[in-house]
Amino acid sequence: MTAATTGVVRTSRLDWAALAAALAPFAVALIVGAILLAATGRNPLAVYGLMLREGFGGESRVAATLTAATPILFTAIATAISFRAGIFNVGVEGVFSLGGLAGAVAGFTLTALPSPLLIVAELAVGALVGGLWLAAPALLRARLEVDEVVSTLMLNFVAVNLTLFLVNGPFLAPGSANSATPMIAAAGWLPRIAPPSTLSLGFIIALALLALYAVWDRLTPLGFEARLNGLNPRFSRAIGIDAPRLILKVMIISGAIGGLAGSAHALGVTHRFVVGFSPGYGWTGLAVALMGRNSAIGMLIGAIVFGALASAGTTVQLFSDIPLEIVDVLQGVVTIFAVVRFGRLLRGRSAA
């Protein structure tokens, strides 16, 4: 066997190992959920079978699952870009909300634009706001070595409360009592790709971003520098990689994608910005990125699984006595594994 062949075999094995490691938390979550269901007198296989049918049993259910998976996939990509470089950005939840509000505001103010230009403008505004928002913690980390975990975590609270202030103040829809902006002009809505479901062009945009992320990760100089810095910061500095500039680039890109995610969600699903716009998409995306080991295929699988849990859990509760909390249990167990991995990464960086 040649050295090249050996390298290919090893890479394949490592990929399979990474995939198995990514799926293991979901398997453990299913086991824990089965124990809880059995303890309450329910048949775990019957419950999981019902959830599987509600998540994937037909075109409309698959569309609902992919709709729920879309913002998770966006935020997972946004998180993975910074994580790949060893930068622990946990601020995607905040930029998701800011991007959603920015896109909504553009959608009900720039109504003179034709539909294609309006959609592009809405998405661009969301991405711009997200990128600018994370530029501040990026500069703090790059120039003053302020821990980005702390700064981005705190900025999440600032971002969410800022959107609350704006949606209840200058951007409140006239006569609205539910803390919402005016509706985005219909010309600014993302087209639906599987009507009458709410699955929109946002899912295709997310898939395109995922493909671009995979290319960036493996085939571009910036992706190579990010991987090297994430694996060994000391070595990357020793060979001349400009770490501060790299930090700025990856965090601004991460923020731009997080803002784009929020804008796409507003344009494709809610068609306005409302209080409670994000039920935690940024945190779920963080868990998916960690569980997927920042790989494109791992994040796609994780986003679809979480999307299926979200969409199936709601419908299952409507037609059975299965509590919705079982879905929270499954997601919570998976998230525990993500937190454990996050802690290990932080300890690894401290050791370096």
Contacts in CASP RR format, 6 or more apart in sequence:
PFRMAT RR
TARGET T0000
AUTHOR 0000-0000-0000
METHOD contacts of the structure
MODEL  1
MTAATTGVVRTSRLDWAALAAALAPFAVALIVGAILLAATGRNPLAVYGL
MLREGFGGESRVAATLTAATPILFTAIATAISFRAGIFNVGVEGVFSLGG
LAGAVAGFTLTALPSPLLIVAELAVGALVGGLWLAAPALLRARLEVDEVV
STLMLNFVAVNLTLFLVNGPFLAPGSANSATPMIAAAGWLPRIAPPSTLS
LGFIIALALLALYAVWDRLTPLGFEARLNGLNPRFSRAIGIDAPRLILKV
MIISGAIGGLAGSAHALGVTHRFVVGFSPGYGWTGLAVALMGRNSAIGML
IGAIVFGALASAGTTVQLFSDIPLEIVDVLQGVVTIFAVVRFGRLLRGRS
AA
1 9 0 8 1.000
15 295 0 8 1.000
18 292 0 8 1.000
18 293 0 8 1.000
18 295 0 8 1.000
18 298 0 8 1.000
19 297 0 8 1.000
19 298 0 8 1.000
19 301 0 8 1.000
21 293 0 8 1.000
22 291 0 8 1.000
22 292 0 8 1.000
22 293 0 8 1.000
22 295 0 8 1.000
22 298 0 8 1.000
22 301 0 8 1.000
22 302 0 8 1.000
23 301 0 8 1.000
24 337 0 8 1.000
25 291 0 8 1.000
25 333 0 8 1.000
25 334 0 8 1.000
25 336 0 8 1.000
25 337 0 8 1.000
25 338 0 8 1.000
26 291 0 8 1.000
26 302 0 8 1.000
26 305 0 8 1.000
26 334 0 8 1.000
28 333 0 8 1.000
28 337 0 8 1.000
29 329 0 8 1.000
29 330 0 8 1.000
29 331 0 8 1.000
29 332 0 8 1.000
29 333 0 8 1.000
29 334 0 8 1.000
30 48 0 8 1.000
30 330 0 8 1.000
32 329 0 8 1.000
32 330 0 8 1.000
32 333 0 8 1.000
33 44 0 8 1.000
33 326 0 8 1.000
33 329 0 8 1.000
33 330 0 8 1.000
33 333 0 8 1.000
34 44 0 8 1.000
34 48 0 8 1.000
36 326 0 8 1.000
36 329 0 8 1.000
37 43 0 8 1.000
37 44 0 8 1.000
37 47 0 8 1.000
37 326 0 8 1.000
38 44 0 8 1.000
42 322 0 8 1.000
47 316 0 8 1.000
47 322 0 8 1.000
47 326 0 8 1.000
50 316 0 8 1.000
50 320 0 8 1.000
50 322 0 8 1.000
51 308 0 8 1.000
51 309 0 8 1.000
51 312 0 8 1.000
51 313 0 8 1.000
51 316 0 8 1.000
52 312 0 8 1.000
53 61 0 8 1.000
54 61 0 8 1.000
54 311 0 8 1.000
54 312 0 8 1.000
54 313 0 8 1.000
54 315 0 8 1.000
54 316 0 8 1.000
55 61 0 8 1.000
55 62 0 8 1.000
55 64 0 8 1.000
55 65 0 8 1.000
55 308 0 8 1.000
55 311 0 8 1.000
55 312 0 8 1.000
55 315 0 8 1.000
56 62 0 8 1.000
56 65 0 8 1.000
56 308 0 8 1.000
59 194 0 8 1.000
60 197 0 8 1.000
61 311 0 8 1.000
61 312 0 8 1.000
61 315 0 8 1.000
63 194 0 8 1.000
63 197 0 8 1.000
63 198 0 8 1.000
63 199 0 8 1.000
64 197 0 8 1.000
64 198 0 8 1.000
64 199 0 8 1.000
64 311 0 8 1.000
64 315 0 8 1.000
65 304 0 8 1.000
65 307 0 8 1.000
65 308 0 8 1.000
65 311 0 8 1.000
65 312 0 8 1.000
66 199 0 8 1.000
66 203 0 8 1.000
66 304 0 8 1.000
66 307 0 8 1.000
67 197 0 8 1.000
67 198 0 8 1.000
67 199 0 8 1.000
67 200 0 8 1.000
67 203 0 8 1.000
67 269 0 8 1.000
67 311 0 8 1.000
68 306 0 8 1.000
68 307 0 8 1.000
68 308 0 8 1.000
68 310 0 8 1.000
68 311 0 8 1.000
69 203 0 8 1.000
69 303 0 8 1.000
69 304 0 8 1.000
69 306 0 8 1.000
69 307 0 8 1.000
69 308 0 8 1.000
70 199 0 8 1.000
70 200 0 8 1.000
70 202 0 8 1.000
70 203 0 8 1.000
70 206 0 8 1.000
70 264 0 8 1.000
70 265 0 8 1.000
70 303 0 8 1.000
71 96 0 8 1.000
71 261 0 8 1.000
71 262 0 8 1.000
71 264 0 8 1.000
71 265 0 8 1.000
71 278 0 8 1.000
71 281 0 8 1.000
72 281 0 8 1.000
72 282 0 8 1.000
72 284 0 8 1.000
72 285 0 8 1.000
72 288 0 8 1.000
72 302 0 8 1.000
72 303 0 8 1.000
72 306 0 8 1.000
72 307 0 8 1.000
73 203 0 8 1.000
73 206 0 8 1.000
73 207 0 8 1.000
73 210 0 8 1.000
73 288 0 8 1.000
73 299 0 8 1.000
73 300 0 8 1.000
73 303 0 8 1.000
74 96 0 8 1.000
74 206 0 8 1.000
74 209 0 8 1.000
74 257 0 8 1.000
74 258 0 8 1.000
74 260 0 8 1.000
74 261 0 8 1.000
74 262 0 8 1.000
74 264 0 8 1.000
74 265 0 8 1.000
74 281 0 8 1.000
75 92 0 8 1.000
75 93 0 8 1.000
75 96 0 8 1.000
75 258 0 8 1.000
75 261 0 8 1.000
75 281 0 8 1.000
75 282 0 8 1.000
75 284 0 8 1.000
75 285 0 8 1.000
75 286 0 8 1.000
75 288 0 8 1.000
76 285 0 8 1.000
76 286 0 8 1.000
76 288 0 8 1.000
76 289 0 8 1.000
76 299 0 8 1.000
76 302 0 8 1.000
76 303 0 8 1.000
77 206 0 8 1.000
77 209 0 8 1.000
77 210 0 8 1.000
77 213 0 8 1.000
77 257 0 8 1.000
77 289 0 8 1.000
77 299 0 8 1.000
78 92 0 8 1.000
78 95 0 8 1.000
78 254 0 8 1.000
78 255 0 8 1.000
78 257 0 8 1.000
78 258 0 8 1.000
78 259 0 8 1.000
78 261 0 8 1.000
79 89 0 8 1.000
79 90 0 8 1.000
79 92 0 8 1.000
79 254 0 8 1.000
79 282 0 8 1.000
79 285 0 8 1.000
79 286 0 8 1.000
79 289 0 8 1.000
80 213 0 8 1.000
80 289 0 8 1.000
80 294 0 8 1.000
80 299 0 8 1.000
81 213 0 8 1.000
81 216 0 8 1.000
81 226 0 8 1.000
81 250 0 8 1.000
81 253 0 8 1.000
81 254 0 8 1.000
81 257 0 8 1.000
82 88 0 8 1.000
82 89 0 8 1.000
82 250 0 8 1.000
82 251 0 8 1.000
82 254 0 8 1.000
83 89 0 8 1.000
83 289 0 8 1.000
83 290 0 8 1.000
83 294 0 8 1.000
83 345 0 8 1.000
84 217 0 8 1.000
84 223 0 8 1.000
84 226 0 8 1.000
84 227 0 8 1.000
84 230 0 8 1.000
84 250 0 8 1.000
84 294 0 8 1.000
85 225 0 8 1.000
85 226 0 8 1.000
85 227 0 8 1.000
85 229 0 8 1.000
85 230 0 8 1.000
85 246 0 8 1.000
85 247 0 8 1.000
85 250 0 8 1.000
86 226 0 8 1.000
86 229 0 8 1.000
86 230 0 8 1.000
86 233 0 8 1.000
86 345 0 8 1.000
86 349 0 8 1.000
87 141 0 8 1.000
87 148 0 8 1.000
87 247 0 8 1.000
87 250 0 8 1.000
87 251 0 8 1.000
88 148 0 8 1.000
88 149 0 8 1.000
88 342 0 8 1.000
88 345 0 8 1.000
88 346 0 8 1.000
88 349 0 8 1.000
89 134 0 8 1.000
89 137 0 8 1.000
89 148 0 8 1.000
89 152 0 8 1.000
89 251 0 8 1.000
89 254 0 8 1.000
89 255 0 8 1.000
90 149 0 8 1.000
90 152 0 8 1.000
90 153 0 8 1.000
90 156 0 8 1.000
90 286 0 8 1.000
91 134 0 8 1.000
91 137 0 8 1.000
91 152 0 8 1.000
91 153 0 8 1.000
91 155 0 8 1.000
91 156 0 8 1.000
91 159 0 8 1.000
91 282 0 8 1.000
92 254 0 8 1.000
92 255 0 8 1.000
92 258 0 8 1.000
92 261 0 8 1.000
92 282 0 8 1.000
92 285 0 8 1.000
92 286 0 8 1.000
93 156 0 8 1.000
93 159 0 8 1.000
93 160 0 8 1.000
93 278 0 8 1.000
93 280 0 8 1.000
93 281 0 8 1.000
93 282 0 8 1.000
93 283 0 8 1.000
94 133 0 8 1.000
94 155 0 8 1.000
94 156 0 8 1.000
94 159 0 8 1.000
94 160 0 8 1.000
94 278 0 8 1.000
94 282 0 8 1.000
95 129 0 8 1.000
95 130 0 8 1.000
95 131 0 8 1.000
95 133 0 8 1.000
95 134 0 8 1.000
95 159 0 8 1.000
95 255 0 8 1.000
95 258 0 8 1.000
95 259 0 8 1.000
96 258 0 8 1.000
96 259 0 8 1.000
96 261 0 8 1.000
96 262 0 8 1.000
96 265 0 8 1.000
96 277 0 8 1.000
96 278 0 8 1.000
96 281 0 8 1.000
96 282 0 8 1.000
97 159 0 8 1.000
97 160 0 8 1.000
97 163 0 8 1.000
97 262 0 8 1.000
97 277 0 8 1.000
97 278 0 8 1.000
98 126 0 8 1.000
98 129 0 8 1.000
98 130 0 8 1.000
98 133 0 8 1.000
98 159 0 8 1.000
98 162 0 8 1.000
98 163 0 8 1.000
98 259 0 8 1.000
99 125 0 8 1.000
99 126 0 8 1.000
99 127 0 8 1.000
99 129 0 8 1.000
99 130 0 8 1.000
99 258 0 8 1.000
99 259 0 8 1.000
99 260 0 8 1.000
99 261 0 8 1.000
99 262 0 8 1.000
99 263 0 8 1.000
99 266 0 8 1.000
100 126 0 8 1.000
100 259 0 8 1.000
100 262 0 8 1.000
100 263 0 8 1.000
100 265 0 8 1.000
100 266 0 8 1.000
100 273 0 8 1.000
100 277 0 8 1.000
101 163 0 8 1.000
101 166 0 8 1.000
101 167 0 8 1.000
101 171 0 8 1.000
101 181 0 8 1.000
101 266 0 8 1.000
101 273 0 8 1.000
101 277 0 8 1.000
102 125 0 8 1.000
102 126 0 8 1.000
102 128 0 8 1.000
102 129 0 8 1.000
102 130 0 8 1.000
102 259 0 8 1.000
102 263 0 8 1.000
103 122 0 8 1.000
103 123 0 8 1.000
103 125 0 8 1.000
103 126 0 8 1.000
103 184 0 8 1.000
103 262 0 8 1.000
103 263 0 8 1.000
103 266 0 8 1.000
103 267 0 8 1.000
103 273 0 8 1.000
104 122 0 8 1.000
104 171 0 8 1.000
104 181 0 8 1.000
104 184 0 8 1.000
104 263 0 8 1.000
104 266 0 8 1.000
104 272 0 8 1.000
104 273 0 8 1.000
105 125 0 8 1.000
105 171 0 8 1.000
105 181 0 8 1.000
105 273 0 8 1.000
106 118 0 8 1.000
106 121 0 8 1.000
106 122 0 8 1.000
106 125 0 8 1.000
106 126 0 8 1.000
107 118 0 8 1.000
107 121 0 8 1.000
107 122 0 8 1.000
107 184 0 8 1.000
107 185 0 8 1.000
107 188 0 8 1.000
107 267 0 8 1.000
108 181 0 8 1.000
108 182 0 8 1.000
108 183 0 8 1.000
108 184 0 8 1.000
108 185 0 8 1.000
108 272 0 8 1.000
110 118 0 8 1.000
110 121 0 8 1.000
110 122 0 8 1.000
111 118 0 8 1.000
111 185 0 8 1.000
111 187 0 8 1.000
113 121 0 8 1.000
113 187 0 8 1.000
114 187 0 8 1.000
115 187 0 8 1.000
115 188 0 8 1.000
118 185 0 8 1.000
118 187 0 8 1.000
118 188 0 8 1.000
119 188 0 8 1.000
119 189 0 8 1.000
119 190 0 8 1.000
119 267 0 8 1.000
122 184 0 8 1.000
122 188 0 8 1.000
122 263 0 8 1.000
122 266 0 8 1.000
122 267 0 8 1.000
123 205 0 8 1.000
123 260 0 8 1.000
123 263 0 8 1.000
123 264 0 8 1.000
123 267 0 8 1.000
125 263 0 8 1.000
126 259 0 8 1.000
126 260 0 8 1.000
126 262 0 8 1.000
126 263 0 8 1.000
127 255 0 8 1.000
127 256 0 8 1.000
127 257 0 8 1.000
127 258 0 8 1.000
127 259 0 8 1.000
127 260 0 8 1.000
127 263 0 8 1.000
128 256 0 8 1.000
129 259 0 8 1.000
130 255 0 8 1.000
130 256 0 8 1.000
130 258 0 8 1.000
130 259 0 8 1.000
131 252 0 8 1.000
131 253 0 8 1.000
131 254 0 8 1.000
131 255 0 8 1.000
131 256 0 8 1.000
131 259 0 8 1.000
133 155 0 8 1.000
133 159 0 8 1.000
133 255 0 8 1.000
134 152 0 8 1.000
134 155 0 8 1.000
134 251 0 8 1.000
134 252 0 8 1.000
134 254 0 8 1.000
134 255 0 8 1.000
135 248 0 8 1.000
135 251 0 8 1.000
135 252 0 8 1.000
136 151 0 8 1.000
136 155 0 8 1.000
137 146 0 8 1.000
137 148 0 8 1.000
137 151 0 8 1.000
137 152 0 8 1.000
137 155 0 8 1.000
137 251 0 8 1.000
138 148 0 8 1.000
138 247 0 8 1.000
138 248 0 8 1.000
138 251 0 8 1.000
138 252 0 8 1.000
139 248 0 8 1.000
140 146 0 8 1.000
140 148 0 8 1.000
140 151 0 8 1.000
141 147 0 8 1.000
141 148 0 8 1.000
141 151 0 8 1.000
141 247 0 8 1.000
141 251 0 8 1.000
142 243 0 8 1.000
142 244 0 8 1.000
142 245 0 8 1.000
142 247 0 8 1.000
142 248 0 8 1.000
143 244 0 8 1.000
148 251 0 8 1.000
149 346 0 8 1.000
163 273 0 8 1.000
163 277 0 8 1.000
164 179 0 8 1.000
164 275 0 8 1.000
167 179 0 8 1.000
167 180 0 8 1.000
167 181 0 8 1.000
167 273 0 8 1.000
167 274 0 8 1.000
167 275 0 8 1.000
168 179 0 8 1.000
168 275 0 8 1.000
171 181 0 8 1.000
171 182 0 8 1.000
171 273 0 8 1.000
172 179 0 8 1.000
172 180 0 8 1.000
172 181 0 8 1.000
173 180 0 8 1.000
173 181 0 8 1.000
173 182 0 8 1.000
173 183 0 8 1.000
173 272 0 8 1.000
174 182 0 8 1.000
178 274 0 8 1.000
178 275 0 8 1.000
179 274 0 8 1.000
179 275 0 8 1.000
180 272 0 8 1.000
180 273 0 8 1.000
180 274 0 8 1.000
180 275 0 8 1.000
181 272 0 8 1.000
181 273 0 8 1.000
181 274 0 8 1.000
182 272 0 8 1.000
183 271 0 8 1.000
183 272 0 8 1.000
184 266 0 8 1.000
184 267 0 8 1.000
184 271 0 8 1.000
184 272 0 8 1.000
188 267 0 8 1.000
189 200 0 8 1.000
189 267 0 8 1.000
189 268 0 8 1.000
189 271 0 8 1.000
190 200 0 8 1.000
190 201 0 8 1.000
190 202 0 8 1.000
190 264 0 8 1.000
190 267 0 8 1.000
190 268 0 8 1.000
191 200 0 8 1.000
191 201 0 8 1.000
192 198 0 8 1.000
192 199 0 8 1.000
192 200 0 8 1.000
192 201 0 8 1.000
192 268 0 8 1.000
193 199 0 8 1.000
193 200 0 8 1.000
193 201 0 8 1.000
193 203 0 8 1.000
193 204 0 8 1.000
198 268 0 8 1.000
198 269 0 8 1.000
200 264 0 8 1.000
200 267 0 8 1.000
200 268 0 8 1.000
200 269 0 8 1.000
201 268 0 8 1.000
202 264 0 8 1.000
202 267 0 8 1.000
202 268 0 8 1.000
205 260 0 8 1.000
205 264 0 8 1.000
206 261 0 8 1.000
206 264 0 8 1.000
209 257 0 8 1.000
209 260 0 8 1.000
210 296 0 8 1.000
210 299 0 8 1.000
210 300 0 8 1.000
211 296 0 8 1.000
213 296 0 8 1.000
214 296 0 8 1.000
216 222 0 8 1.000
216 223 0 8 1.000
217 223 0 8 1.000
217 226 0 8 1.000
217 227 0 8 1.000
217 294 0 8 1.000
217 296 0 8 1.000
222 246 0 8 1.000
222 249 0 8 1.000
222 250 0 8 1.000
225 236 0 8 1.000
225 241 0 8 1.000
225 246 0 8 1.000
226 246 0 8 1.000
226 250 0 8 1.000
228 235 0 8 1.000
228 236 0 8 1.000
228 239 0 8 1.000
228 241 0 8 1.000
229 236 0 8 1.000
229 241 0 8 1.000
229 243 0 8 1.000
229 246 0 8 1.000
230 236 0 8 1.000
232 352 0 8 1.000
233 243 0 8 1.000
233 349 0 8 1.000
233 352 0 8 1.000
234 352 0 8 1.000
236 243 0 8 1.000
237 243 0 8 1.000
261 281 0 8 1.000
262 277 0 8 1.000
262 278 0 8 1.000
265 277 0 8 1.000
265 278 0 8 1.000
265 281 0 8 1.000
266 272 0 8 1.000
266 273 0 8 1.000
266 277 0 8 1.000
270 277 0 8 1.000
283 335 0 8 1.000
284 306 0 8 1.000
284 331 0 8 1.000
285 303 0 8 1.000
285 306 0 8 1.000
286 338 0 8 1.000
286 342 0 8 1.000
287 306 0 8 1.000
287 334 0 8 1.000
287 335 0 8 1.000
287 338 0 8 1.000
288 299 0 8 1.000
288 302 0 8 1.000
288 303 0 8 1.000
288 306 0 8 1.000
289 299 0 8 1.000
290 337 0 8 1.000
290 338 0 8 1.000
290 341 0 8 1.000
290 342 0 8 1.000
291 298 0 8 1.000
291 302 0 8 1.000
291 334 0 8 1.000
291 337 0 8 1.000
291 338 0 8 1.000
291 341 0 8 1.000
292 298 0 8 1.000
292 299 0 8 1.000
292 301 0 8 1.000
292 302 0 8 1.000
306 331 0 8 1.000
306 334 0 8 1.000
309 327 0 8 1.000
309 330 0 8 1.000
309 331 0 8 1.000
310 327 0 8 1.000
312 327 0 8 1.000
313 322 0 8 1.000
313 324 0 8 1.000
313 326 0 8 1.000
313 327 0 8 1.000
314 324 0 8 1.000
316 322 0 8 1.000
316 324 0 8 1.000
317 323 0 8 1.000
317 324 0 8 1.000
END
